[in-house]
Amino acid sequence: MTGTLNGIFIADAAGSPMRSMPHAELVAGRGIAGDRYLAERGTFSPTAKKPSQEVTLVAAEEVDAFNAATGLQLRPEDLRRNLVTRGVRLPDLVGVEFSIGRAVLKGIRLCEPCDHLARLTQPSVLTGLVHRAGLRAAIVSGAVVAVGDAIAVRAAV
């Protein structure tokens, strides 16, 4: 399975707007440089269970399918995930190591929609994006990643 990193988004603090970045530093065991969760200023920082808060991903195809089904026009960054992918089935990455450019990540668990996300977007995300709202991942080996980088499952050792 190979895909592409389609977007990178960070926020300075809980509730602040997501900012698009052409590239970002993934810091092993911590998160994305400049993002609210690395700085422990995210909505769920007080209760965060690392490593599942290090980085979140969402598949652009899932956002497109949700919009087609609902008539809404959510952008991937509206879901407040950090990395937007294309060409990768994120549920298949739970428990799997994968690379984005030179960085290595490990899928921890699905990033299911929550009441907080529903308040920020639309209540229909709660049912419409179950098992489709993204992936929580740990950063195993950090590196600078850029939009356009390849995403690939790492071979078992």
Backbone as a printed PyTorch tensor [residue, N CA C, xyz], in Angstrom:
tensor([[[  0.8460,  -1.1760,   0.0000],
         [  0.0000,   0.0000,   0.0000],
         [  0.8910,   1.2380,   0.0000]],

        [[  0.6810,   2.1010,  -0.9710],
         [  1.3930,   3.3670,  -0.9950],
         [  0.3950,   4.4940,  -1.2280]],

        [[  0.7310,   5.6360,  -0.7170],
         [ -0.1190,   6.8010,  -0.8770],
         [  0.7350,   8.0480,  -0.8250]],

        [[  0.0590,   9.1720,  -0.6290],
         [  0.7380,  10.4610,  -0.6470],
         [  0.2530,  11.3280,   0.5140]],

        [[  1.1730,  12.0980,   1.0730],
         [  0.8180,  13.1010,   2.0700],
         [  0.2590,  14.3060,   1.3120]],

        [[ -1.0240,  14.5770,   1.5210],
         [ -1.7440,  15.5970,   0.7600],
         [ -1.8160,  16.9380,   1.4820]],

        [[ -1.6060,  16.9500,   2.8010],
         [ -1.6880,  18.1930,   3.5530],
         [ -1.1230,  18.0200,   4.9450]],

        [[ -0.6280,  19.1200,   5.5080],
         [ -0.0900,  19.1560,   6.8690],
         [ -0.7460,  20.3400,   7.5720]],

        [[ -1.3100,  20.0850,   8.7570],
         [ -2.0060,  21.1330,   9.5040],
         [ -1.6260,  21.0770,  10.9760]],

        [[ -1.4070,  22.2480,  11.5520],
         [ -1.1560,  22.3470,  12.9850],
         [ -2.0080,  23.4810,  13.5440]],

        [[ -2.1790,  23.4840,  14.8490],
         [ -2.8590,  24.5840,  15.5420],
         [ -1.9990,  24.9710,  16.7320]],

        [[ -1.9850,  26.2580,  17.0380],
         [ -1.1480,  26.7580,  18.1300],
         [ -1.6680,  26.3710,  19.5050]],

        [[ -2.9920,  26.3040,  19.6510],
         [ -3.6020,  26.0170,  20.9490],
         [ -4.9810,  25.4130,  20.7160]],

        [[ -5.5650,  24.9020,  21.7760],
         [ -6.9070,  24.3200,  21.6990],
         [ -7.8690,  25.3230,  21.0760]],

        [[ -8.6230,  24.8750,  20.0840],
         [ -9.6290,  25.7100,  19.4600],
         [ -9.1180,  26.7250,  18.4580]],

        [[ -7.8060,  26.9250,  18.3860],
         [ -7.2910,  27.8960,  17.4140],
         [ -7.3580,  27.2810,  16.0120]],

        [[ -7.4230,  28.1290,  14.9980],
         [ -7.5550,  27.6130,  13.6310],
         [ -6.3830,  26.7170,  13.2360]],

        [[ -6.6800,  25.7390,  12.4010],
         [ -5.6350,  24.8800,  11.8430],
         [ -4.9220,  25.6750,  10.7510]],

        [[ -3.5920,  25.5920,  10.7590],
         [ -2.7820,  26.2810,   9.7550],
         [ -2.1450,  25.2570,   8.8290]],

        [[ -2.2140,  25.5290,   7.5400],
         [ -1.5900,  24.6700,   6.5440],
         [ -0.0900,  24.9340,   6.5170]],

        [[  0.6740,  23.8540,   6.4110],
         [  2.1300,  23.9540,   6.3650],
         [  2.6250,  23.1680,   5.1420]],

        [[  3.6080,  23.6860,   4.4060],
         [  4.1510,  22.9100,   3.2900],
         [  5.0420,  21.7570,   3.7710]],

        [[  5.6110,  21.9220,   4.9540],
         [  6.4460,  20.8840,   5.5650],
         [  6.4030,  21.0760,   7.0770]],

        [[  6.7510,  20.0320,   7.8100],
         [  6.7490,  20.1110,   9.2790],
         [  7.6990,  19.0710,   9.8340]],

        [[  8.2040,  19.3600,  11.0280],
         [  9.0920,  18.4130,  11.7000],
         [  8.2730,  17.5100,  12.6160]],

        [[  8.3570,  16.1970,  12.3620],
         [  7.7460,  15.2070,  13.2460],
         [  8.8030,  14.8290,  14.2660]],

        [[  8.5070,  15.0440,  15.5440],
         [  9.4680,  14.8090,  16.6180],
         [  9.1250,  13.4780,  17.2870]],

        [[ 10.0530,  12.5340,  17.2380],
         [  9.8200,  11.1870,  17.7810],
         [  9.3710,  11.2470,  19.2350]],

        [[  8.2850,  10.5240,  19.5250],
         [  7.7870,  10.4360,  20.8890],
         [  7.1160,  11.6860,  21.4130]],

        [[  6.9620,  12.7200,  20.5800],
         [  6.4240,  13.9990,  21.0650],
         [  5.2510,  14.5260,  20.2470]],

        [[  5.4470,  14.7000,  18.9370],
         [  4.4060,  15.2770,  18.0990],
         [  5.0040,  16.1080,  16.9860]],

        [[  4.2110,  17.0450,  16.4990],
         [  4.6340,  17.9000,  15.3960],
         [  5.0980,  19.2420,  15.9570]],

        [[  6.2960,  19.6540,  15.5810],
         [  6.8310,  20.9410,  16.0480],
         [  5.8330,  22.0490,  15.7200]],

        [[  5.5000,  22.8420,  16.7350],
         [  4.5800,  23.9540,  16.5730],
         [  3.1240,  23.6140,  16.8280]],

        [[  2.7950,  22.3280,  16.9780],
         [  1.3990,  21.9460,  17.1850],
         [  1.0250,  21.9770,  18.6610]],

        [[ -0.2530,  22.1810,  18.9100],
         [ -0.8040,  22.3080,  20.2620],
         [ -0.5270,  21.0900,  21.1360]],

        [[ -0.5300,  19.8880,  20.5720],
         [ -0.3440,  18.7060,  21.4080],
         [  1.1140,  18.5030,  21.8130]],

        [[  2.0500,  18.8680,  20.9640],
         [  3.4520,  18.8010,  21.3860],
         [  3.6850,  19.7960,  22.5190]],

        [[  3.0420,  20.9580,  22.4170],
         [  3.1780,  21.9970,  23.4410],
         [  2.2570,  21.7670,  24.6420]],

        [[  1.4760,  20.6800,  24.6080],
         [  0.5270,  20.3290,  25.6710],
         [ -0.5140,  21.4270,  25.8900]],

        [[ -0.9940,  22.0100,  24.7640],
         [ -2.0310,  23.0350,  24.8050],
         [ -3.2650,  22.6320,  23.9960]],

        [[ -3.4350,  21.3280,  23.7490],
         [ -4.5900,  20.8500,  23.0010],
         [ -5.7890,  20.6390,  23.9050]],

        [[ -6.9550,  20.5330,  23.3100],
         [ -8.1850,  20.3240,  24.0700],
         [ -8.0770,  19.1320,  25.0070]],

        [[ -7.4620,  18.0480,  24.5320],
         [ -7.3970,  16.8270,  25.3220],
         [ -6.0350,  16.6290,  25.9940]],

        [[ -5.1920,  17.6530,  25.9910],
         [ -3.8620,  17.5210,  26.6040],
         [ -3.8920,  17.0840,  28.0640]],

        [[ -4.7960,  17.6130,  28.8980],
         [ -4.7870,  17.1890,  30.3030],
         [ -5.0640,  15.6950,  30.4960]],

        [[ -5.7810,  15.0920,  29.5490],
         [ -6.1220,  13.6740,  29.6820],
         [ -5.4700,  12.8300,  28.6050]],

        [[ -4.5850,  13.4380,  27.8160],
         [ -3.9780,  12.7500,  26.6730],
         [ -3.2170,  11.5090,  27.1040]],

        [[ -3.4050,  10.4740,  26.3480],
         [ -2.6900,   9.2230,  26.5720],
         [ -1.6500,   9.0740,  25.4700]],

        [[ -0.4740,   9.5710,  25.7140],
         [  0.6000,   9.4170,  24.7400],
         [  0.8340,   7.9310,  24.5620]],

        [[  1.1840,   7.4180,  23.4290],
         [  1.5800,   8.1230,  22.2160],
         [  0.4340,   8.4170,  21.2540]],

        [[ -0.7900,   8.1290,  21.6410],
         [ -1.8970,   8.3130,  20.6970],
         [ -2.1950,   9.7740,  20.3880]],

        [[ -1.5930,  10.7200,  21.0880],
         [ -1.8180,  12.1360,  20.8250],
         [ -0.6920,  12.7620,  20.0000]],

        [[  0.2790,  11.9800,  19.5780],
         [  1.4170,  12.5690,  18.8740],
         [  1.0420,  13.1390,  17.5160]],

        [[  0.2880,  12.3980,  16.7270],
         [ -0.1020,  12.8710,  15.4030],
         [ -1.3930,  12.1720,  14.9950]],

        [[ -2.2420,  12.9030,  14.2670],
         [ -3.4750,  12.3190,  13.7530],
         [ -3.4940,  12.4730,  12.2400]],

        [[ -4.1170,  11.5070,  11.5850],
         [ -4.2040,  11.4960,  10.1330],
         [ -5.6600,  11.3420,   9.7250]],

        [[ -5.9980,  11.8390,   8.5350],
         [ -7.3160,  11.6270,   7.9510],
         [ -7.1180,  11.4190,   6.4490]],

        [[ -7.9160,  10.5270,   5.8780],
         [ -7.8590,  10.2580,   4.4430],
         [ -8.7620,  11.2380,   3.7050]],

        [[ -8.2210,  11.9190,   2.7300],
         [ -8.9940,  12.8790,   1.9380],
         [-10.2020,  12.1990,   1.2920]],

        [[-10.0460,  10.9440,   0.8980],
         [-11.1470,  10.2190,   0.2570],
         [-12.3470,  10.0610,   1.1900]],

        [[-12.0840,   9.8880,   2.4930],
         [-13.1770,   9.7370,   3.4560],
         [-13.9330,  11.0510,   3.6380]],

        [[-13.2110,  12.1600,   3.6200],
         [-13.8620,  13.4690,   3.7240],
         [-14.6990,  13.7030,   2.4650]],

        [[-14.1540,  13.3620,   1.3050],
         [-14.8910,  13.5100,   0.0510],
         [-16.1730,  12.6700,   0.0590]],

        [[-16.0760,  11.4200,   0.5260],
         [-17.2440,  10.5300,   0.5630],
         [-18.2970,  11.0470,   1.5380]],

        [[-17.8560,  11.5430,   2.7000],
         [-18.7770,  12.1090,   3.6770],
         [-19.5110,  13.3040,   3.0740]],

        [[-18.7750,  14.1900,   2.4130],
         [-19.3870,  15.3630,   1.7920],
         [-20.3830,  14.9600,   0.7080]],

        [[-20.0390,  13.9670,  -0.0950],
         [-20.9450,  13.5070,  -1.1580],
         [-22.2320,  12.9350,  -0.5580]],

        [[-22.1020,  12.2130,   0.5550],
         [-23.2680,  11.5830,   1.1840],
         [-24.1580,  12.5890,   1.9130]],

        [[-23.5710,  13.6620,   2.4290],
         [-24.3300,  14.6080,   3.2540],
         [-24.6490,  15.9240,   2.5670]],

        [[-23.9550,  16.2230,   1.4810],
         [-24.1210,  17.5160,   0.8350],
         [-23.3520,  18.6350,   1.5220]],

        [[-22.5880,  18.2950,   2.5410],
         [-21.7730,  19.2910,   3.2410],
         [-20.4940,  19.5680,   2.4590]],

        [[-19.7510,  20.5470,   2.8990],
         [-18.4910,  20.8890,   2.2440],
         [-17.3730,  21.0360,   3.2730]],

        [[-17.2030,  20.0100,   4.1050],
         [-16.1120,  20.0510,   5.0800],
         [-14.7850,  19.8890,   4.3490]],

        [[-13.7880,  20.5910,   4.8340],
         [-12.4260,  20.4190,   4.3370],
         [-11.7210,  19.4430,   5.2710]],

        [[-10.7170,  18.7330,   4.8150],
         [-10.0160,  17.8050,   5.7080],
         [ -9.5430,  18.4660,   6.9980]],

        [[ -9.0640,  19.6870,   6.9250],
         [ -8.5700,  20.3680,   8.1280],
         [ -9.6870,  20.7180,   9.1000]],

        [[-10.9330,  20.7490,   8.6360],
         [-12.0580,  20.9890,   9.5410],
         [-12.1880,  19.8710,  10.5750]],

        [[-11.6660,  18.6790,  10.2550],
         [-11.7140,  17.5590,  11.1960],
         [-10.5950,  17.6400,  12.2280]],

        [[ -9.7230,  18.6430,  12.1110],
         [ -8.6770,  18.9460,  13.0860],
         [ -7.6420,  17.8260,  13.2110]],

        [[ -7.4160,  17.1320,  12.1210],
         [ -6.3460,  16.1360,  12.0530],
         [ -5.1090,  16.8290,  11.4900]],

        [[ -3.9290,  16.2860,  11.8160],
         [ -2.6860,  16.9240,  11.3970],
         [ -2.2750,  16.6270,   9.9630]],

        [[ -2.3960,  15.3710,   9.5800],
         [ -1.8890,  14.9590,   8.2680],
         [ -3.0300,  14.4360,   7.4180]],

        [[ -3.1100,  14.9260,   6.1890],
         [ -4.1360,  14.4900,   5.2530],
         [ -3.4660,  13.5760,   4.2340]],

        [[ -4.0360,  12.3920,   4.0720],
         [ -3.4650,  11.4050,   3.1610],
         [ -4.3590,  11.2180,   1.9410]],

        [[ -3.7990,  10.6230,   0.9190],
         [ -4.5730,  10.1830,  -0.2350],
         [ -3.9570,   8.8670,  -0.7020]],

        [[ -4.8250,   7.8830,  -0.9700],
         [ -4.3590,   6.6000,  -1.4930],
         [ -3.9910,   5.5850,  -0.4250]],

        [[ -4.3770,   5.8480,   0.8430],
         [ -4.0410,   4.9430,   1.9490],
         [ -5.3090,   4.6460,   2.7470]],

        [[ -5.5650,   3.3670,   3.0200],
         [ -6.6730,   2.9960,   3.9090],
         [ -6.1440,   3.0440,   5.3370]],

        [[ -6.4630,   4.1070,   6.0510],
         [ -5.9170,   4.3120,   7.3910],
         [ -6.2810,   3.2160,   8.3870]],

        [[ -7.4930,   2.6350,   8.3710],
         [ -7.7740,   1.5530,   9.3240],
         [ -6.7990,   0.3700,   9.1950]],

        [[ -6.2530,   0.1750,   8.0060],
         [ -5.2920,  -0.9120,   7.7980],
         [ -3.9560,  -0.6510,   8.4860]],

        [[ -3.7320,   0.5730,   8.9520],
         [ -2.4460,   0.9200,   9.5750],
         [ -2.4470,   0.7910,  11.0970]],

        [[ -3.5640,   0.4150,  11.6980],
         [ -3.5850,   0.2050,  13.1480],
         [ -2.6390,  -0.9530,  13.4760]],

        [[ -1.6740,  -0.6920,  14.3700],
         [ -0.7020,  -1.7010,  14.7720],
         [  0.4310,  -1.9020,  13.7820]],

        [[  0.5240,  -1.0550,  12.7660],
         [  1.4940,  -1.2230,  11.6800],
         [  2.4440,  -0.0250,  11.6400]],

        [[  3.7200,  -0.2980,  11.3490],
         [  4.6660,   0.7880,  11.1160],
         [  4.6060,   1.1860,   9.6460]],

        [[  4.6570,   2.5070,   9.4140],
         [  4.6310,   3.0190,   8.0520],
         [  5.5080,   4.2610,   7.9840]],

        [[  5.9150,   4.5970,   6.7820],
         [  6.7620,   5.7770,   6.6140],
         [  5.9970,   6.8570,   5.8700]],

        [[  6.3430,   8.0790,   6.2280],
         [  5.9340,   9.2540,   5.4630],
         [  7.2420,   9.9630,   5.1750]],

        [[  7.6480,   9.9490,   3.9160],
         [  8.9800,  10.4440,   3.6000],
         [  9.9990,   9.6590,   4.4090]],

        [[ 10.8560,  10.3610,   5.1680],
         [ 11.8780,   9.6990,   5.9870],
         [ 11.4150,   9.4090,   7.4070]],

        [[ 10.2530,   9.8930,   7.8020],
         [  9.7370,   9.6490,   9.1520],
         [  9.0760,   8.2750,   9.2240]],

        [[  9.1510,   7.6680,  10.4100],
         [  8.4970,   6.3730,  10.6440],
         [  7.4570,   6.5670,  11.7370]],

        [[  6.2400,   6.0990,  11.4710],
         [  5.1420,   6.1940,  12.4240],
         [  4.5690,   4.8100,  12.6740]],

        [[  3.7960,   4.6900,  13.7430],
         [  3.0880,   3.4470,  14.0130],
         [  1.6370,   3.7890,  14.3320]],

        [[  0.7230,   3.1510,  13.6110],
         [ -0.6950,   3.3580,  13.8590],
         [ -1.0660,   2.8180,  15.2290]],

        [[ -1.7290,   3.6290,  16.0570],
         [ -2.1060,   3.2330,  17.4100],
         [ -3.5660,   2.7950,  17.4550]],

        [[ -4.4640,   3.6730,  17.0140],
         [ -5.8940,   3.3460,  17.0270],
         [ -6.6230,   4.3260,  16.1210]],

        [[ -7.8630,   3.9740,  15.7820],
         [ -8.6720,   4.8800,  14.9790],
         [ -8.9540,   6.1500,  15.7700]],

        [[ -9.0840,   7.2390,  15.0660],
         [ -9.3960,   8.5360,  15.6700],
         [-10.8730,   8.7960,  15.3880]],

        [[-11.7130,   8.2800,  16.2420],
         [-13.1570,   8.3460,  16.0360],
         [-13.6820,   9.7580,  16.2750]],

        [[-14.7790,  10.1250,  15.5990],
         [-15.3670,  11.4400,  15.8400],
         [-15.9130,  11.5210,  17.2640]],

        [[-15.8710,  12.7100,  17.8330],
         [-16.3230,  12.9060,  19.2190],
         [-17.2620,  14.1040,  19.2960]],

        [[-17.8600,  14.3020,  20.4590],
         [-18.7770,  15.4250,  20.6580],
         [-18.0820,  16.7660,  20.4110]],

        [[-16.8230,  16.8730,  20.8010],
         [-16.0700,  18.1110,  20.5830],
         [-15.9910,  18.4200,  19.0860]],

        [[-15.6590,  17.4280,  18.2820],
         [-15.5790,  17.6140,  16.8270],
         [-16.9520,  17.9660,  16.2620]],

        [[-18.0000,  17.3150,  16.7470],
         [-19.3600,  17.5990,  16.2770],
         [-19.7470,  19.0510,  16.5640]],

        [[-19.3500,  19.5740,  17.7290],
         [-19.6450,  20.9680,  18.0580],
         [-18.9010,  21.9270,  17.1250]],

        [[-17.6870,  21.5590,  16.7290],
         [-16.8770,  22.4210,  15.8650],
         [-17.2780,  22.3450,  14.3950]],

        [[-17.9130,  21.2410,  14.0010],
         [-18.2480,  21.0450,  12.5910],
         [-19.7540,  20.8740,  12.4190]],

        [[-20.1870,  19.6190,  12.3820],
         [-21.5880,  19.2600,  12.1920],
         [-21.9080,  18.0420,  13.0420]],

        [[-23.0860,  17.9790,  13.6540],
         [-23.4420,  16.7870,  14.4400],
         [-23.4080,  15.4940,  13.6200]],

        [[-23.6220,  15.5890,  12.3210],
         [-23.6480,  14.3880,  11.4810],
         [-22.2960,  13.6860,  11.3810]],

        [[-21.2100,  14.3370,  11.8090],
         [-19.9110,  13.6490,  11.7750],
         [-19.8930,  12.4720,  12.7500]],

        [[-20.6980,  12.5450,  13.8130],
         [-20.6890,  11.4770,  14.8210],
         [-21.0740,  10.1300,  14.2250]],

        [[-22.0800,  10.1110,  13.3750],
         [-22.4900,   8.8490,  12.7520],
         [-21.8680,   8.6740,  11.3740]],

        [[-21.7000,   9.7490,  10.6410],
         [-21.2220,   9.6580,   9.2660],
         [-19.7480,   9.3500,   9.1170]],

        [[-18.9620,   9.5620,  10.1750],
         [-17.5220,   9.3100,  10.0780],
         [-17.0290,   8.2510,  11.0600]],

        [[-17.9350,   7.4640,  11.6230],
         [-17.5030,   6.3750,  12.5000],
         [-16.5910,   5.4390,  11.7070]],

        [[-15.4470,   5.1210,  12.2640],
         [-14.4080,   4.2780,  11.6630],
         [-13.8040,   4.8960,  10.3980]],

        [[-14.1090,   6.1720,  10.1290],
         [-13.6190,   6.8270,   8.9190],
         [-13.0030,   8.1900,   9.2060]],

        [[-12.9430,   8.6030,  10.4730],
         [-12.4940,   9.9540,  10.8120],
         [-10.9830,  10.0670,  10.9700]],

        [[-10.2620,   8.9660,  10.8190],
         [ -8.8150,   9.0740,  10.8540],
         [ -8.1240,   8.0660,  11.7450]],

        [[ -6.8550,   8.3320,  11.9800],
         [ -5.9570,   7.4350,  12.6930],
         [ -5.1030,   8.2400,  13.6530]],

        [[ -4.8710,   7.6750,  14.8360],
         [ -3.9070,   8.2310,  15.7880],
         [ -2.6240,   7.4180,  15.6320]],

        [[ -1.4930,   8.1150,  15.5850],
         [ -0.2320,   7.4280,  15.3670],
         [  0.8600,   7.9950,  16.2660]],

        [[  1.8070,   7.1260,  16.5690],
         [  3.0160,   7.5070,  17.3050],
         [  4.1290,   7.7570,  16.2940]],

        [[  5.0000,   8.6850,  16.6300],
         [  6.1580,   8.9710,  15.7830],
         [  7.3260,   8.1530,  16.3230]],

        [[  7.7240,   7.1390,  15.5790],
         [  8.7980,   6.2300,  15.9900],
         [ 10.1540,   6.8470,  15.6930]],

        [[ 10.2960,   7.4030,  14.5100],
         [ 11.5440,   8.0220,  14.0840],
         [ 11.1970,   9.3310,  13.3850]],

        [[ 11.6270,  10.4350,  13.9540],
         [ 11.2480,  11.7430,  13.4450],
         [ 12.0290,  12.1660,  12.2190]],

        [[ 11.4660,  13.1110,  11.4990],
         [ 12.0840,  13.7100,  10.3190],
         [ 11.1950,  14.8590,   9.8750]],

        [[ 11.7000,  15.6630,   8.9790],
         [ 10.8740,  16.6830,   8.3450],
         [ 10.1220,  16.0080,   7.2080]],

        [[  8.8020,  16.2100,   7.1860],
         [  7.9700,  15.6710,   6.1080],
         [  7.4050,  16.8440,   5.3220]],

        [[  7.0460,  16.5760,   4.0680],
         [  6.5310,  17.6300,   3.1970],
         [  5.3290,  17.1190,   2.4170]],

        [[  4.4340,  18.0370,   2.0860],
         [  3.3130,  17.6980,   1.2240],
         [  3.8850,  17.0910,  -0.0570]],

        [[  3.3080,  15.9750,  -0.4650],
         [  3.7890,  15.2520,  -1.6360],
         [  4.6410,  14.0450,  -1.2970]],

        [[  5.0890,  13.9300,  -0.0190],
         [  5.8900,  12.7670,   0.3850],
         [  5.0940,  11.4870,   0.2220]],

        [[  5.8070,  10.4170,  -0.0880],
         [  5.1830,   9.0950,  -0.2190],
         [  4.8910,   8.5210,   1.1570]],

        [[  3.8010,   7.7540,   1.2400],
         [  3.4200,   7.0160,   2.4430],
         [  3.4630,   5.5400,   2.0670]],

        [[  4.1720,   4.7420,   2.8660],
         [  4.2950,   3.3250,   2.5510],
         [  4.3700,   2.4950,   3.8330]],

        [[  3.7930,   1.3160,   3.7860],
         [  3.8980,   0.3690,   4.8960],
         [  5.3280,  -0.1510,   4.9120]],

        [[  5.9000,  -0.2430,   6.1020],
         [  7.2680,  -0.7470,   6.2430],
         [  7.2540,  -2.2630,   6.2530]],

        [[  8.2380,  -2.8430,   5.6410],
         [  8.3650,  -4.2940,   5.5870],
         [  8.6140,  -4.8360,   6.9850]],

        [[  8.0140,  -5.9730,   7.2930],
         [  8.2460,  -6.6340,   8.5870],
         [  9.6940,  -7.0960,   8.6540]],

        [[ 10.2790,  -6.9430,   9.8430],
         [ 11.7020,  -7.3200,  10.0180],
         [ 11.8000,  -8.7360,  10.5280]]])
